Amino acid sequence: MIQNTIILETYKKEIPPNVNLDFIYNLIKKDRPIVEYFGTELDNGVDYISTEMQLKFDRTTIITINFESNEELNYDNNNPDKIYDLIGKYFSSTFKSEIKIESDEKDITVYL
C-alpha cells in the first residue's frame, strides 16, 4: 500500500467540535480550496516555522487528508476538480469505522 497526502488551504473557517466527512466534503466542494500538496506521505521533520509562515497559518484553514492506495497515483495531476473527485471517491469507499478525524478550531486532519 502507498501512503498519500493531500493538503488543501482555504480562508480561515471555524470548525465545529464534531466535524464529520460530510462537513469536510461540503467545505471542499463549496470553497474550492487551493491544493497546496498532492503526493506521497510527508515526513514532518521541520521544527522551525518562520514568522511569515505563522501569519499565513493564522489566516487560513488547512485540510490534510492522508490515505492509502494500492497503486501509485498520478501526482502530476494538478487539476483541482480531479483531486476533489479523488477525495470524494476515497471518502465514500472507506468504512466509517476506519476513518479518524482530528480538528481544532480552524484546521482538519483526516486519516482514511
C-alpha positions as CSV (number, residue, x, y, z in Angstrom):
1,M,0.0,0.0,0.0
2,I,1.2,3.5,-0.8
3,Q,0.7,6.3,1.7
4,N,-0.7,9.5,0.1
5,T,-1.3,13.0,1.4
6,I,-3.4,15.9,0.0
7,I,-3.1,19.3,1.7
8,L,-5.8,21.9,0.9
9,E,-5.8,25.5,2.0
10,T,-8.8,27.9,2.2
11,Y,-9.6,31.1,4.0
12,K,-9.9,30.7,7.8
13,K,-13.0,28.8,8.9
14,E,-14.4,28.0,12.3
15,I,-14.5,24.2,12.6
16,P,-17.3,22.7,14.7
17,P,-16.2,20.4,17.5
18,N,-17.6,17.2,16.0
19,V,-16.7,17.6,12.4
20,N,-17.6,14.7,10.0
21,L,-16.8,13.7,6.4
22,D,-20.0,15.4,5.1
23,F,-18.9,18.7,6.5
24,I,-15.4,18.3,5.1
25,Y,-16.5,17.3,1.6
26,N,-19.1,20.1,1.5
27,L,-16.4,22.6,2.6
28,I,-14.2,21.3,-0.2
29,K,-16.9,21.4,-2.9
30,K,-18.2,24.8,-1.8
31,D,-14.9,26.7,-1.1
32,R,-12.7,25.0,-3.7
33,P,-9.6,25.3,-1.6
34,I,-6.1,25.6,-3.1
35,V,-4.3,22.3,-3.5
36,E,-1.1,23.0,-1.6
37,Y,0.3,19.5,-1.9
38,F,-0.6,16.2,-3.5
39,G,1.9,13.4,-3.2
40,T,3.3,10.7,-1.0
41,E,3.1,11.0,2.7
42,L,5.1,13.9,4.1
43,D,7.8,13.4,6.8
44,N,7.2,16.3,9.2
45,G,10.8,17.0,10.2
46,V,10.5,20.7,10.2
47,D,10.6,22.1,13.7
48,Y,11.1,25.7,12.7
49,I,8.2,27.9,11.4
50,S,9.1,31.4,10.3
51,T,7.0,34.4,11.4
52,E,5.8,34.8,7.8
53,M,4.6,31.2,7.7
54,Q,2.9,31.5,11.1
55,L,1.0,34.6,9.9
56,K,-0.2,32.6,6.9
57,F,-1.3,29.7,9.1
58,D,-3.2,32.1,11.4
59,R,-5.2,33.4,8.4
60,T,-6.1,30.1,6.8
61,T,-7.7,26.7,7.3
62,I,-5.6,23.7,6.4
63,I,-7.3,20.4,5.5
64,T,-4.9,17.5,5.4
65,I,-6.1,14.1,4.0
66,N,-4.0,11.0,4.5
67,F,-5.0,7.8,2.7
68,E,-3.6,4.6,1.2
69,S,-3.8,3.4,-2.4
70,N,-3.0,0.1,-3.9
71,E,-1.0,1.8,-6.7
72,E,0.9,5.0,-7.2
73,L,-1.3,7.9,-8.1
74,N,-0.6,10.5,-10.8
75,Y,0.8,13.2,-8.6
76,D,1.5,15.5,-11.6
77,N,-2.3,15.9,-12.0
78,N,-2.8,19.4,-10.6
79,N,-6.4,19.8,-11.7
80,P,-8.3,20.7,-8.5
81,D,-11.6,19.2,-9.8
82,K,-9.9,15.8,-10.4
83,I,-8.3,16.0,-6.9
84,Y,-11.6,16.9,-5.3
85,D,-13.3,13.9,-7.1
86,L,-10.5,11.7,-5.9
87,I,-11.1,12.8,-2.3
88,G,-14.8,12.1,-2.8
89,K,-14.0,8.6,-4.1
90,Y,-11.8,7.8,-1.1
91,F,-14.3,9.4,1.4
92,S,-17.2,7.2,0.0
93,S,-15.2,4.0,-0.3
94,T,-13.7,3.9,3.2
95,F,-15.6,2.3,6.0
96,K,-16.7,5.0,8.6
97,S,-15.1,2.9,11.4
98,E,-11.7,3.2,9.7
99,I,-11.8,7.0,9.4
100,K,-10.1,9.1,12.0
101,I,-10.7,12.9,12.0
102,E,-8.7,15.3,14.1
103,S,-9.6,19.0,14.3
104,D,-9.1,22.2,16.2
105,E,-10.8,25.5,15.8
106,K,-9.5,26.0,12.3
107,D,-7.7,23.0,10.9
108,I,-8.7,19.4,10.0
109,T,-6.7,16.2,9.5
110,V,-8.3,13.1,8.1
111,Y,-6.9,9.6,8.1
112,L,-8.5,7.2,5.8
